[in-house]
Amino acid sequence: DACRFIYDKMKDLSEPRVVHAPIDKLGSVGLWIRRKLLAQILNGAAVLELIQKHRTPTLTRIMNFFTLLGTEDFYVLLVVYMLWILDARLGRLLGLLMAAAFYFAGAVKNTLVLPRPPSPPIIPLKKDTDWGLPSHHALLGVNMPWYLWFYMYQNYQLDPLVAVVLFTTLASWSFCVMFSRLYLGVHSPADVVTGGILGCLLLAFWLQVDNLVDYYITTSNGCYVVLVIVIVLMLAHPDPYPLTITYDDTMAMAGITVGFSFGRAYAPHRVMYAVLDKYSFTSLGIKAFTFFSFLRIVTGLMVYLLLKQVLYYSARLCVSGACQALGITTTCVKRKHLVVKNNPYYSSDFRLPDEKSGGQVAESSFNISQLLNVGIQNRPINIEMPVKLVVYSGLGWCAIHWLPMLFSYVGI
């Protein structure tokens, strides 16, 4: 209610909306960074207009398909396929990298609070409500395909022809995911290039520490250290107004990280293998491999959907009960109901703060933070985010530990 009240008040203002960001606290340096990046976003509009002129229904369907290959839904399916079917260790490391990439992209995006391409003249073909730079699709489009390549190149004896086909496929996947964001008009070239650069930096770092991380979380204290780190990082994650779904998505990935860590720590010597970790493809044959894969995926997804509901209501009950025992009044409102309908695309009323104010809100302008404090004081604490952390931790633990044990027990 407070957020919607603020939004209604902002619509009544005659002055252009001044969009603040956490980086503004750096004063003139932070404003200089935002101003330079905003200029690059606007300069890229000419490229998007050129692409826009060559849109066709067929190309649009193809680009929608490729942008789907860069979403968290697809990556989650990819991770569980690796966990349960191809290579459990690769699936585990890919899942941890995915969570790190989501955090990195979300934190930078919410720190800068920069708009998507100007609309008009750009006509976006997708509806997005979060800010633009950097592109999640671009950052993950570098991390996920190329980590698959490096892992397989280092750990498998690839036939030269297979290596060429695999390299070409992964390179095409990475490029098409990033280009699809330009074609659909939802990101500027600056968003995509920045996401790609940050993705390269994160991938280079991950390639140096992936084995160390995988070993560390098998130790008795490692998973608890991961839990503390995740909580600290989520508390430090910027979440500026207007609220977006970025923090919500990042919290889900943080929960998966905790679940993977606990699942790995408490079952290092138990059954945690994929189909091809136990059997070779030649010994199984394509029919048996397809049959086992199908059964594992269907069984896993059914358990996932059921467990998600059970965990949600159980976690909500436990967290609210603990808060009530401490005398804290709570509510549990999903993030999507709190997110104000925000236009993340650049328009003529978009303004950065005045540099003379050092990034602070001018006295004559509408002070969002003060109104927000007034609007939510004496209200119950929303426990949706802690509940989400618990739920996705349980789902991650189940995916990496309990479901493989179930597969082994029923003989699939």
Salt bridges, closest charged atoms under 4 A:
ASP8 OD1 - LYS11 NZ 3.80
ASP24 OD2 - ARG34 NH1 3.04
ASP128 OD2 - ARG116 NH1 3.90
ASP128 OD2 - ARG181 NH2 3.82
ASP130 OD2 - LYS109 NZ 3.28
ASP130 OD1 - ARG116 NH2 2.60
ASP191 OD2 - HIS187 ND1 3.11
ASP214 OD2 - ARG89 NE 3.39
ASP214 OD1 - ARG92 NE 2.69
ASP214 OD1 - ARG264 NE 3.73
ASP239 OD1 - ARG335 NH2 2.52
ASP248 OD1 - LYS388 NZ 3.65
ASP349 OD1 - ARG17 NE 3.77
GLU355 OE1 - ARG35 NH1 3.46
